[in-house]
């Protein structure tokens, strides 16, 4: 079905989010709006 591309994109997205969250933590800032969206969306993405 060609899910390799999707898998790669999802992994890339997940990695970028992890880096983003770490960056925020290091600055002592939080982006609750994005975090809510991320945690709401993540299960849907990873269950494929």
N, C-alpha and C positions, 0 to 999 in steps of 0.2 A: 504493500500500500504506500510505500515511500514515506514511512514515518521517521526515517533517519534524520531528515531535515528538520522536522518538527521537534524531535528529541534534542537535536543540537541547539535549536533556537530556545527551547525551554531551559536547557542546561545553562545556556549563555545568559538568559534572563535571570535565572536563579542566582548565578554567580554574580551578575551585576548588582542585583538586589542585596546580596550579602555584603558586597563591597560598600554599597551605599549606606546600609544600616551601620556598618562598622565606622564609616566616615562620620555619620551623625553622632554615634556614641562617643567617638573621640572628641567631637566638638561640644558634647554635652547638650545636644539638640535632639528633638524627636519630630518626626513627621507622621503624626497619628493618622492623618487622612490617607496617606499613602500606605501605611502599615495595615490599616483596616482593609483597604482595597487589595493589598498583596495577600493577606491571610485569607481573605474571602475568595480570592481567585485561585490561589495555589492548589487547593484540593481538586478543583475542576481540571486544572492543567495536568496535574501529575497522575490522574486516574485513567488517562487514555490507554 
